[in-house]
Amino acid sequence: MVLGVVFILALLSTKSLQFEYKHHNNDELLEVLQDVNSKCSNITRVYTLSENSVLGLPLYVIEFSTKPGRHEILKPEFKYIANMHGNEVLGRELLLKLADYLCDEYLTGNPQIRSLIHMTRIHLMPSMNPDGWQVATDTGGEDYLLGRTNNNSVDLNRNFPDLDRIVFTNEEQHINHNNHLLEDLTSLEEPLQPETKAVIRLIMQVPFVLSANLHGGDLVSNYPYDDSRSGRQTGEYAATPDDFTFRHLALSYSLYHADMAKPNRKSCGDYESMRFPKQQGITNGAKWYSLEGGMQDFNYLSSNDFEITLELGCKKYPPADELQNEWERNKNALLNFIWQTHIGIKGIVFDIQSKTGIPGVVIHVRNITDNPYDIDHDITSVHDGDYYRLLTPGKYKITAYRDGYLPRSKIVTVTNKPFEEAQRLDFPLQPITMPPYMVAPNNNYINSKLEDEFDNQQWSNWAEESEPIPEPIAVQ
């Protein structure tokens, strides 16, 4: 009897708020995340990024993982970021509901949700632009532009370093360098906003494999490149080396949405938008319209992360009474897209002698399914030598190499079974033992770019400010 009373009291003490379909203000946003964390404290963590918004509001993220707060070897990392444009608010509410849903379904024993959380480290950031949200909300949420920018009147989706120009120049000069390009940046066209800096640090700190940013104003799943090679504003398809995989990723959302991919659905109005229903609800970004400094392309070209942009509806600020229906329309797509973190291959690259993982190993892929070709976008192994390479079904030759080791190649046939982990492919590498007279002396070479001005600041100041990247601040 006593034990029964104690159990009931424990349930009452952990009773949470019922999720409400409404437009949560910036204080209520945190309350929802804290409520989810309270219910699912063993699998969640709420943290803030390194910078606040222009007006000083924290940028909150909730993480789902079996070991919150740390990267686990062979567990890929995923993120959703919403409300980058402050007046595009549906994604913000969908991520709050998604957090609530993941927690509740985990607690009730939903086997698919439990597997997803056990296999994946998931980060949900409901609002990148809380200042813009406030402006949009205070002015009625009906203007197409008010609240779009941050409080410095900067469009955050034009504020990321433009790495597309670097990769396109490399292509013109036949330089085979298409990844991790941030170190090649020599200048910025405009200062980085605090919200942008915070997200860049998150990208550089956490080895994300897959992500999406959630927008509004149309209904389409948009994939890289967003910037055209020629500078043409519309109509030019700008394919990445991973075009086939990106098309798959875009379809993995549109086909699971209630009607994004339906050919007979109503479009949002403009000429290009009218094509989307006939294209299964997907588009190449530059083919739609070209933009520079976007977050989507920055992820792909600065890190191992594959990101797409999801336009969730014609209305940027839908009324509150439509939010529950929008959740039902997007729920399956939101979940299915997270599952795509597990397509392709993953494994550990390790020193065959010491048996320790090797970070920074280049993973190069050659598609040998039919007409062989190299996929000229390499990824690298991360913290403990683990790597993750998104691929669609086919036959591939995978090569792992790094200075100081003999390269190694393996052949793999990728099948991508639903709701299962990516295929495991490990690489033991043999260290190269060099005679003493062949070892180059340590000349403490410093890249001259560190002495160049970086948007009216010194590169050294930027490096000092950004490295080492600080740990996110936990919200207690």
N, C-alpha and C positions, 0 to 999 in steps of 0.2 A: 504493500500500500504506500509506504513512504517513498519507495523508488518510483512508483507511478506518479506521485505528486511532484517529485523532483523533475521527472521527465516533462510533465506538462508545464511546469514553471520555466524550464529551459526553452521549450517551444515558444512560450509567450514572450520571453526575454529576447528572442531572436526574430520575432515577428517583423516582417518587412512591409513596406508600403506597396500597395497594389499599383502596378504600372498604369499610368494614365496617358491616353493618347491626346496630346496637347502640344503646343509650342512651349517647350521648357525654356525659361529664361536662364541667364548665365549662372545664377545661384542654384536653380533647380537642376541644371545639368549635372553639377557636382553632386547634388543630393541623390540623384538616380545612380550615379556611379558608386557612391559610397554605400548605398543600399544594396547594390549588387555585391559589392565587396564584403559587406556584412553577412549576406546570405551564403556566399561562396568564398569564404576567406581562405580556404585551403588551395583554391585554384585561381585566385585573382589577385591583382595588385593595381592600385590606382597611383599613378605618378604624374608629375608635371615635367615639361621639357625645360631646357636650360634657360630659355628666354620667355618673358611674358609678352603679351601684346603691347602695342604702342601705349594704350591706356593703362597698362599694368595688370591686365587680367591673366591669370595662369592658363596655360594650354594643357589641358588634361588628357590623359590616355588611360584606358583600362586594359590590362593584360590578362589573358587566360592561358594558363599553363599548369602542368603538374608540379613544376618548381618555379613559381613566379619570381622574377627578378634576376634570372640567369639564363644564359644560353646553354642548352643541353646538346651534347654531341649527337648528331644524326637526327635532330628534331628541327625541321625547317621553320623559318620565321615569316609571318604574314602580317600585313597591315592594311587597314582601311582608314583613310582620312577624308573627312567631310567638311562642308561649310567653309571651304577655302574662299569662295566668294560669299560674303556675308548675307546677301539677299537670296542665296540658293540654299534653302533650309531643309528640304526633304531628307537629304542624306544625314543631316544632324539627328533628326528624330528617328530615322531608321537604325542608326548605330546605337542610340540609347535603347531602343527596343531589342536590337540584336543582343546587346549585352545582357539585358534582362532575360531574354529567351534562352541564351546559352546556359546561363546559371540555372534557371528553373528546370530546363530539360536535363541538365547534368544531374541535378538533385533527384529528379524522378526516375532516373535510370535509362533515359533514351540511349540505346546502344550506339547509334550513329553519332550523336553529339558527344558522348563519352569517348568514343574512338577518336573523333576529330580533335578534341582537346588533349587527349593523351599523346597524339601523334604530332601536334602542331603547337607552336607558340604564337598566339594571336594577339595583335595590338589593335585597339579600336580608338580612334581620335575623333570624337564627334564634332569638334569645332576648331578649325585652324584660324578662324577670324571672328572671335567673339565681339570685337568692336564693331565690325561691319554688320553683324547680326543685330546688334542693338540699334544701329542707325536705321536699318531696314524695318525693324519692328516698330520703332518710334514713329516712323513715317507711314505706317499702315501696310507695309509689305506688298505694295502693289506696283511700285515703280520698277522698271526693268534694270535701272542702274544704281539707284540710291542704296548704299550699303554694300555694293559689290567690292569696293576696295577696302583696304585697311584704313586706320585713322590718319595715315600720312598720304591718303589719296593714291595709294599704289596698288595696282592689280597684282596680287601675290602670284598669280599664274603667268605672269610675265617677268617675275623678279628673280628667278633662279638663274645661275650662270648658264650662258648659252654655249653648251657643249656641242650642239649640232654643227655649228660652223667649223669647229675643230675637226670633227669626224668627216665632214664633207670635203674639207681641204685635204685631209689625209687621203681620201679616195681619189681626188684629182691628181695628187702627187704619187699615187700608187704606194702609199705608206700603209702597211698592214697593221694599223693600230686603231681599234674600234671599241675600247673598253677602258674603264677606270681613268677617265680623261681629266679629272679635276686637277691633277698635278700639272697638266699642260696649259692650264688657264693662265693668261698673263695680265688680264685686265677685266674690269666689269663696266658695263654701260651705265649702271646706276647703283647706288648703295644698296646693300642687302638690308631688307627690313628685319626687325627682330623675329617676326613669325617665320620668315624664310630661314634665317640663321638657325633657329631652333630645330626646324625640320631637317635641314642639311646635317646638323650634328647628329640627329637621330638616325638618319640614313647612313652616316659614316660610322656610327657606333654599333648599330644592330645589323647583323648580316641577313637582311631581308632577301627572300627568294621571290616573292610575289606580292603585289599590292594593287590597290585601285584607289583613285580619288573620285569622290562622289559630287556631281554637279547637278544643275537643273537648267531648264530652258529648252530642252529637246528630249527626244527619247531614242537613244542610240548608245551602243558600246563602241568607244573610240580607241584605236590602237596606234602605236608609233609607226613612223615618225610624225610629230606634230608640225615640224618645220620642213618646208620644201627645199630641195637642193638648189634650185635656180633662184629662189626668192619670190617665185610666183605666188600670188595670194590665194588662189583657189584652183582646184581642178588638177593638181599635179600629185600623183600617187608617189609617196616617199616610203619605199619599203626598207625595213631593217634587214640585216642578215637572218633574223629570226622571224621573218614575215609569216611563214606557215604556222609557227607556234603562236604568234600573236593573234592570228586569225582564229585559231582554236580557242585561245583564252577569251577573246571577245565574244565568240559564239557560246562559250560555256556560261556566259551571263545572259545573253539575249534570248537564247533558246529556252532558258528556264524561267524567264520573266513571263508574266501573264500574257503580254501581247507585243513586247518589243520586236519580236521577229515575225509577227504575223503580216503577210503581204497585203491584207485588205484593211489593216488598221488605218486610222486617221493620222496624218502627219501633223507636224507642228507648224507648217506653213510655208517656210521659204523654199526656194527652188531645190537646193541640195537636200534639204530635209525630206522633201517628197520622195526622194530616191531610197531612203533608208528602209521602209517596209519591204521593198523589192530586193534588198540586199541582206535579208535576214537580220535586220536591226543592227548592223555593224558598219563601221567606216574607218578608213585610214584617215588619220588626223589631218595631214597636209592636203589630202584630196578634198576634204570638207573645207577647211580654211587654214592657212599657214599661220603659226604663231611662234615667236621666239621667247626663250626664257621660261618655258613651261616645266612643271614639276614632273610630268610623265616621262619626257625624254631625258631629263636630268637623272632620274633614277636609273634608267637603263644604261646611260653612258658614264655614270660616275661610280656605279656599284654593280653587284651581282643581281640586282632586283629587276624583275620584269613588271612594269606597271602599265595599266590601261586607265582610261577616263570613262566614267559612267555618267551619261546624261539621263536623269531619272524621270523626266516628264516635262511637258510644255510649260507648266506652271512653276515658276521659281519659288513662290511662297504659297503653297496650297493651303486652303482653310483647314482648321483643326479637325473638322468633321470628316475630312477625307483621309486622315492619316492612318487610321486602322485599315482601311481598304488598300492604301498604298503599301502597308506592311505585308498584307497578304499577297499582293501582286509581286513583291520583290523578295519575299522570304526565301523561296527555293533557290532563286538566282544568287542571293547573297551567300547562302550556304554552299551551293555547288561551286561557286568561284573559289571559296577558301579551299575546297578539296583539290583544286588544280595545283596547289602547292606540292602535291605528291605525284605529279606526272614526271616522266623521264627517269633519271638515275640519281643516286646519291651514294656516298661512300666516304672512306677515310684514306687520305694519303699519308703514309708513314715511313719513317726511316727503317729500312730492313734490318739494320744493325741494332739500333737503340730501341726500336719498337715504339718510338714517340711520334705523335702526329706532326706534320709539317704544314704550317700556314703559308699562304702566299704562293702555292703551287698553281701554275697555269693549267687549266683544263680546256683542251682544244677538241672540237668535234668535227668530224667529217661524215657527212651523210653518204652512205654507200648502198642505199636501198635500191635505186634504179640507175640513174645517171649520177655518178658520184660527184660531190662538190663539198668544199669546205664551208662550214658556217663560221664566217669571220667575225665572230664575237665571242671572245673567251671569258670565262669566269675564273675565279681563284678560290682555293681552299681557304677556310676561315680559322677560327681560334685554335682548335685542337686538331687541325688537319682535315676536318670534315668539309665536304663540298656538296652542292646541290645543282643539278643541271636540268632545267625544264626542257622536255623534248616530246614530240608527238610520236606515235607508233612508227617503227621503221628499224632499219639496220644501220648501225653507226660504228665508226672507228673512233675511240676516245684515246687521247694522248695526254699524259700528265708530265709536265717538265718544270724544272726550276734550276737556277744556277747552283752548281755544286753537286748535282745528282744526274745520273744517267736517265734519260727520258724513257717512258714505258707506255706502250699502246696495248689496248684490248679491244676486241670486237664484242658488241652487245646488240641484241635484238630487243627493242623496247616494245612493251605490250600495253602498259597503262591499265591495270585492272581497277575498276571503280572501288572507292572506299578502302583502298589498300595503300601501303607505303610505296614510295618509289623503289625501283629495283636497285639492289645493292651492288656496287662495283668498287672494290677497294684497289688501291695502288701502292704496293710496297716499292719504294725507290732505293736504289743502290747509291750510296755516297761515292763521289769521285775523290780519290786520294791523290793529291797533286804533290810532286817533288817540291821542296822548299824554294828552289830557284825559280819556280814558275808562279809562285804566289805573289800577286801584285801588292806593293806596299800600301799602307793606309795613309792616303794623302789628305784625309779630312776634306775632300772636295765639297764645296758648298755651291749649290745651283745658283747661278747668277740671277735667276728670276726672283730669288728671295730678296734681292736688293732693289728690284723695280717697284715703282709705285703701284698700288693696288687700290684704285678708286680713291685717290688722294690720301691714301694711307700707305705705310710700308708693308710689304708682304710679310716682313718679320713680325709686325704687330698682329697681323691676321693669324700667323702661325702660333704666336704666343697665346692669342686669345682662344684659338680653336683646338690646340693640341696640348696635353692630351684631352680628348673629348670627355667632358664631365659626366658622371653618372646622373641619370634622371633623379629628381628629388621625389622621394616617396611622400604621398599624402597620408598622414596618420588618421 
